[in-house]
Amino acid sequence: MAKDLKELPKLRDSISYLYVEHSIIDQEGSSIILHRGSEDVPVPVSSLTCLMLGPGTNITHAAIKTATENGCMIVWCGEHCARFYAAGQGETRSAKNTLLQAKCCMDERLHMIVVRRMYELRFPKMDCSQMTLQQIRGMEGIRVRKSYQMAAKMYGIPWHKRDYKNTDWDSSDAVNRALSSANSILYSVCQAAIYSLGYSSALGFVHTGKMLSFVYDVADLYKAETTIPAAFEAVKLDAKQPEKHTRKLCRKYFHSAKLMKRIALDLGKLFEDLENEQVETKETGDLWDDQYGAVDGGVNYAGEVDDDGCDGD
């Protein structure tokens, strides 16, 4: 199959991510290698989904070319993965999944189907078909709150609420910093999977208005079983600097949850059988109206005004 026609690279057996800092990254043969002082560490880039570059990293043009040719997305991030700066392009060249995602996102009926499927993945044993979206959101809020409470109880960590400031990292308590670090890692991994499978990170369904809206949608499916327990366990190990343990624990929880395999399967479930669904369209578009927002197009409104163009009143 030609490279330009490649659609779905296999994520099932991939390594989710590798975070690197203070290293020089170069090409070696058909793979890449990390130089750290006198230590050289070969990286199996062909089986790696996401390479996260932290502070103090230098990477050669050849290494980037090799990584992208092997389907490994490169993410430039801040210390402890707490900031997301930029990302390279994934391996997929087909726009098939992006077009399907856009179709579902822009059509209100299909959009709601995808949203309900997202919540059904969270509540697989519950019939949500007759519930309103507001009721389902309430259930999700309870589920997340209980996840925090259970993790806090399991590791004996005091927990008050999710509270953090992007502009003042150190003002947050240890568990909130650990949660932010863990979620940043999860976002990068989800974004790598989304790009690799040919979807758009910006076309969200629950979240909207951000370039990573769909990343947040997908990540929320897995936080309760991955990043939340990883963050609390990291604080249990080191309350002063939990971030350094968060990365290792995230990898453990991602592996236990079979994250890469599940992302691929779950994204398929979200859009399953929707490709041939008819989008509800009008023969003509709407007309903007200063009082009603929009009125039907294709209608002759001449009867509403006098011949001189003024209102009939």
C-alpha positions as CSV (number, residue, x, y, z in Angstrom):
1,M,0.0,0.0,0.0
2,A,1.4,3.4,-0.9
3,K,2.4,5.7,1.9
4,D,-0.1,8.4,0.9
5,L,-2.9,5.9,1.3
6,K,-2.0,4.6,4.7
7,E,-5.0,4.9,7.1
8,L,-4.7,3.1,10.4
9,P,-1.3,2.2,11.8
10,K,-1.3,-0.4,14.5
11,L,-1.4,0.9,18.0
12,R,-2.2,-2.3,19.8
13,D,1.3,-3.3,20.7
14,S,2.9,0.2,20.7
15,I,4.8,1.8,23.6
16,S,2.6,4.7,24.7
17,Y,5.3,7.3,25.2
18,L,8.8,8.2,26.2
19,Y,9.7,11.4,28.0
20,V,13.3,12.7,27.5
21,E,15.1,15.7,28.9
22,H,18.8,16.9,28.8
23,S,19.8,14.7,25.9
24,I,21.0,14.8,22.4
25,I,18.9,12.7,20.0
26,D,20.3,11.5,16.7
27,Q,19.6,9.0,14.1
28,E,21.2,5.6,14.2
29,G,20.6,3.3,11.3
30,S,16.8,3.0,10.9
31,S,16.1,4.1,14.5
32,I,17.3,6.9,16.9
33,I,19.6,7.0,19.8
34,L,19.8,9.2,23.0
35,H,23.2,10.6,24.1
36,R,23.3,11.6,27.7
37,G,26.8,12.3,28.9
38,S,28.8,9.1,28.4
39,E,25.6,7.0,28.1
40,D,24.0,6.0,24.7
41,V,20.5,4.7,24.8
42,P,18.9,3.2,21.6
43,V,15.2,3.9,21.2
44,P,12.9,1.5,19.4
45,V,11.2,4.3,17.5
46,S,9.2,2.0,15.2
47,S,7.2,0.7,18.2
48,L,6.9,4.1,20.0
49,T,3.8,6.2,19.6
50,C,4.9,9.5,21.2
51,L,8.3,10.9,21.9
52,M,8.0,13.8,24.4
53,L,10.9,16.3,24.4
54,G,11.5,18.2,27.7
55,P,13.9,20.9,28.5
56,G,17.6,20.5,27.5
57,T,16.9,18.3,24.5
58,N,18.5,18.7,21.1
59,I,17.3,16.6,18.2
60,T,18.8,16.3,14.7
61,H,16.8,16.7,11.5
62,A,17.7,13.1,10.6
63,A,16.2,11.9,13.9
64,I,13.0,13.7,13.3
65,K,12.7,12.4,9.8
66,T,13.3,8.8,11.1
67,A,10.7,9.2,13.9
68,T,8.0,10.5,11.6
69,E,8.6,7.9,9.0
70,N,8.1,5.3,11.7
71,G,4.8,6.8,12.8
72,C,6.1,8.3,16.1
73,M,4.7,11.7,16.8
74,I,7.1,14.2,18.5
75,V,5.8,16.5,21.2
76,W,7.8,19.5,22.6
77,C,6.7,20.0,26.2
78,G,7.8,21.7,29.4
79,E,9.5,20.2,32.5
80,H,7.5,17.3,34.1
81,C,5.3,17.4,31.0
82,A,3.5,20.3,32.6
83,R,3.3,22.4,29.4
84,F,2.4,21.5,25.8
85,Y,4.3,23.7,23.2
86,A,4.1,22.0,19.8
87,A,3.7,18.6,18.1
88,G,4.8,17.1,14.8
89,Q,2.5,15.5,12.3
90,G,1.3,11.9,12.7
91,E,1.8,9.1,10.2
92,T,-1.6,9.0,8.6
93,R,-2.1,10.6,5.2
94,S,-5.8,9.7,4.6
95,A,-8.4,12.3,5.5
96,K,-11.2,9.7,5.7
97,N,-11.6,9.7,9.5
98,T,-11.2,13.5,9.7
99,L,-14.0,14.0,7.2
100,L,-16.3,11.5,9.1
101,Q,-15.5,13.3,12.4
102,A,-16.3,16.7,10.8
103,K,-19.6,15.4,9.4
104,C,-20.6,14.1,12.8
105,C,-19.4,17.2,14.6
106,M,-21.3,19.7,12.4
107,D,-24.6,17.8,12.3
108,E,-26.6,18.2,15.5
109,R,-28.2,14.7,15.4
110,L,-24.9,12.9,14.7
111,H,-23.1,15.1,17.2
112,M,-25.5,13.9,19.9
113,I,-25.1,10.3,18.9
114,V,-21.3,10.6,19.4
115,V,-21.7,12.4,22.7
116,R,-24.0,9.7,24.0
117,R,-21.6,7.0,22.9
118,M,-18.8,8.8,24.8
119,Y,-20.8,8.6,28.0
120,E,-21.9,5.0,27.3
121,L,-18.2,4.1,27.3
122,R,-18.0,5.5,30.9
123,F,-21.2,3.7,32.0
124,P,-21.3,0.4,29.9
125,K,-23.8,-1.3,32.2
126,M,-26.3,1.6,32.2
127,D,-28.9,2.4,29.6
128,C,-28.5,6.2,29.0
129,S,-30.7,6.3,25.9
130,Q,-33.7,7.9,27.7
131,M,-31.7,10.3,29.9
132,T,-31.1,13.9,29.1
133,L,-27.6,15.2,28.4
134,Q,-27.8,17.2,31.6
135,Q,-28.6,14.1,33.7
136,I,-25.7,12.2,32.1
137,R,-23.3,15.0,32.8
138,G,-24.5,15.0,36.5
139,M,-23.7,11.2,36.6
140,E,-20.3,11.9,35.1
141,G,-19.6,14.6,37.7
142,I,-20.4,12.2,40.5
143,R,-18.2,9.5,38.9
144,V,-15.2,11.8,38.7
145,R,-15.7,13.1,42.3
146,K,-15.9,9.5,43.6
147,S,-12.7,8.7,41.7
148,Y,-10.8,11.4,43.5
149,Q,-12.3,10.4,46.9
150,M,-11.4,6.7,46.4
151,A,-7.8,7.4,45.3
152,A,-7.4,9.8,48.3
153,K,-8.7,7.2,50.7
154,M,-6.6,4.4,49.2
155,Y,-3.3,6.3,49.5
156,G,-4.2,8.3,52.6
157,I,-3.8,11.7,50.9
158,P,-5.9,14.7,52.1
159,W,-8.2,15.8,49.2
160,H,-10.2,19.0,48.9
161,K,-10.9,19.8,45.3
162,R,-9.3,20.1,41.8
163,D,-7.6,23.5,42.0
164,Y,-4.7,24.7,39.9
165,K,-3.5,27.8,37.9
166,N,-1.6,27.5,34.6
167,T,0.2,30.8,35.4
168,D,1.3,29.8,38.9
169,W,2.3,26.2,39.0
170,D,3.9,26.2,42.5
171,S,0.8,27.6,44.1
172,S,-1.1,24.3,43.8
173,D,-0.8,21.6,46.4
174,A,1.2,18.4,45.6
175,V,-1.7,16.3,44.5
176,N,-3.0,18.9,42.1
177,R,0.4,19.4,40.6
178,A,0.7,15.6,40.2
179,L,-2.7,15.5,38.5
180,S,-1.8,18.3,36.1
181,S,1.4,16.5,35.2
182,A,-0.3,13.2,34.7
183,N,-3.1,14.7,32.6
184,S,-0.5,16.5,30.4
185,I,1.1,13.1,29.7
186,L,-2.3,11.6,28.9
187,Y,-3.2,14.4,26.6
188,S,0.0,14.0,24.6
189,V,-0.6,10.2,24.3
190,C,-4.2,10.7,23.2
191,Q,-3.2,13.4,20.7
192,A,-0.6,11.0,19.2
193,A,-3.2,8.3,18.9
194,I,-5.8,10.7,17.4
195,Y,-3.3,11.9,14.8
196,S,-2.1,8.4,14.0
197,L,-5.6,7.3,13.4
198,G,-6.4,10.2,11.1
199,Y,-8.7,12.3,13.3
200,S,-8.6,16.0,14.2
201,S,-7.6,17.1,17.7
202,A,-9.8,20.3,17.3
203,L,-13.2,18.8,16.4
204,G,-14.5,18.0,19.9
205,F,-18.0,16.8,20.9
206,V,-18.2,17.3,24.7
207,H,-15.5,19.9,24.7
208,T,-15.4,22.6,22.1
209,G,-13.6,25.8,21.0
210,K,-10.0,24.7,21.6
211,M,-7.4,23.2,19.2
212,L,-7.2,20.2,21.6
213,S,-11.0,19.8,22.3
214,F,-11.2,16.2,20.9
215,V,-8.0,15.3,22.9
216,Y,-9.8,16.4,26.1
217,D,-12.9,14.3,25.0
218,V,-10.8,11.2,24.6
219,A,-8.6,11.7,27.6
220,D,-11.7,12.0,29.9
221,L,-12.6,8.4,29.1
222,Y,-9.5,7.1,30.9
223,K,-8.6,9.5,33.7
224,A,-10.4,7.7,36.4
225,E,-8.4,4.5,36.0
226,T,-5.0,6.0,35.0
227,T,-4.0,9.6,35.8
228,I,-6.1,10.0,39.0
229,P,-4.6,6.9,40.8
230,A,-1.2,7.6,39.4
231,A,-1.2,11.2,40.8
232,F,-2.3,10.1,44.3
233,E,0.2,7.3,44.3
234,A,3.0,9.7,43.3
235,V,2.2,12.0,46.2
236,K,2.3,9.0,48.5
237,L,5.8,8.2,47.3
238,D,7.1,11.8,47.5
239,A,4.8,14.7,48.6
240,K,7.5,17.3,47.9
241,Q,8.3,16.3,44.3
242,P,5.6,14.0,43.1
243,E,6.1,15.0,39.4
244,K,9.2,12.9,39.1
245,H,7.2,9.8,40.0
246,T,4.2,10.7,38.0
247,R,5.7,9.8,34.6
248,K,6.8,6.3,35.7
249,L,3.4,5.6,37.3
250,C,1.5,6.9,34.3
251,R,3.4,4.4,32.2
252,K,2.4,1.6,34.6
253,Y,-1.3,2.6,34.6
254,F,-1.4,3.1,30.8
255,H,0.1,-0.4,30.3
256,S,-2.3,-1.9,32.8
257,A,-5.3,-0.2,31.1
258,K,-4.0,-1.3,27.6
259,L,-4.5,2.3,26.7
260,M,-3.2,2.4,23.1
261,K,-5.3,-0.6,22.1
262,R,-8.4,0.8,23.8
263,I,-8.1,4.3,22.2
264,A,-8.0,2.8,18.8
265,L,-11.0,0.5,19.5
266,D,-13.0,3.2,21.3
267,L,-12.6,5.8,18.5
268,G,-13.9,3.2,16.1
269,K,-16.9,2.6,18.3
270,L,-17.7,6.4,18.5
271,F,-18.1,6.7,14.8
272,E,-19.2,3.2,13.9
273,D,-22.0,2.9,11.3
274,L,-22.2,6.7,11.0
275,E,-20.3,7.1,7.7
276,N,-23.4,6.4,5.6
277,E,-25.9,8.3,7.9
278,Q,-27.7,11.1,6.0
279,V,-27.0,14.6,7.3
280,E,-30.1,16.7,7.7
281,T,-29.8,19.6,5.2
282,K,-32.0,22.3,3.8
283,E,-32.2,23.1,0.1
284,T,-31.4,26.7,1.1
285,G,-29.5,28.2,4.0
286,D,-30.8,30.4,6.7
287,L,-30.9,34.2,6.7
288,W,-29.4,36.2,9.5
289,D,-32.0,38.2,11.5
290,D,-31.3,40.8,14.1
291,Q,-34.2,39.8,16.3
292,Y,-34.4,36.0,15.8
293,G,-30.8,35.1,15.0
294,A,-31.8,33.2,11.9
295,V,-34.9,32.7,9.7
296,D,-35.6,30.3,6.9
297,G,-34.0,31.0,3.6
298,G,-35.8,30.5,0.3
299,V,-38.8,32.4,1.4
300,N,-40.2,35.6,-0.2
301,Y,-40.7,38.1,2.5
302,A,-42.1,40.8,0.2
303,G,-45.5,40.7,1.9
304,E,-44.0,41.9,5.2
305,V,-43.0,45.4,3.7
306,D,-44.8,48.1,1.8
307,D,-43.7,49.0,-1.8
308,D,-41.5,51.8,-0.4
309,G,-39.5,49.2,1.6
310,C,-40.8,50.2,5.0
311,D,-42.5,47.9,7.4
312,G,-46.3,47.4,6.9
313,D,-47.0,49.0,10.3
